[in-house]
Amino acid sequence: LAFTQMDQVLRIASAFAAPHLARFLDPDRAEMAAEWIVRILLSYTSSPSPTVDTADEDDIRSLVRAFVLPALEPNQIQTTP
């Protein structure tokens, strides 16, 4: 996912989200997961989907199950050496 001129928004939003995930993941994984979640959120905000209503709780739950939760499972978020 690429964002023109959105690097600062991505960094700030990721830094805000990471501590909320730190209860469930180690700090490095929490930072990576936060960035992934923010990228998904920004994607749906900047380019709304015709099939996902971000105001609908069931649609958001489906989106989270499909794209966020699998990335949070152990060994799914890889760090670069």
VENNORPE-V187753 format. One record per backbone hydrogen bond with DSSP energy under -1.0 kcal/mol. CO is the residue of the C=O (numbers start at 1). NH is the residue of the N-H. E is the energy in kcal/mol with one decimal. If there is no record, write none. Layout:
CO_NH_E ; CO_NH_E
This chain:
3_6_-1.1 ; 6_10_-2.7 ; 7_11_-2.6 ; 8_12_-2.6 ; 9_13_-2.7 ; 10_14_-2.3 ; 11_15_-2.4 ; 12_16_-1.9 ; 13_17_-2.2 ; 14_18_-2.5 ; 17_20_-1.0 ; 18_22_-1.3 ; 21_24_-1.9 ; 21_25_-1.7 ; 26_30_-2.7 ; 27_31_-2.2 ; 28_32_-2.0 ; 29_33_-2.9 ; 30_34_-2.5 ; 31_35_-2.1 ; 32_36_-2.1 ; 33_37_-2.7 ; 34_38_-2.6 ; 35_39_-2.5 ; 36_40_-2.1 ; 37_41_-2.6 ; 38_42_-3.1 ; 39_43_-2.1 ; 40_44_-2.3 ; 41_45_-1.8 ; 42_46_-3.0 ; 43_47_-2.1 ; 53_56_-2.3 ; 56_60_-2.2 ; 57_61_-2.5 ; 58_62_-2.2 ; 59_63_-2.3 ; 60_64_-2.8 ; 61_65_-2.6 ; 62_66_-2.2 ; 63_67_-2.7 ; 64_68_-1.7 ; 64_69_-2.5 ; 73_76_-1.9
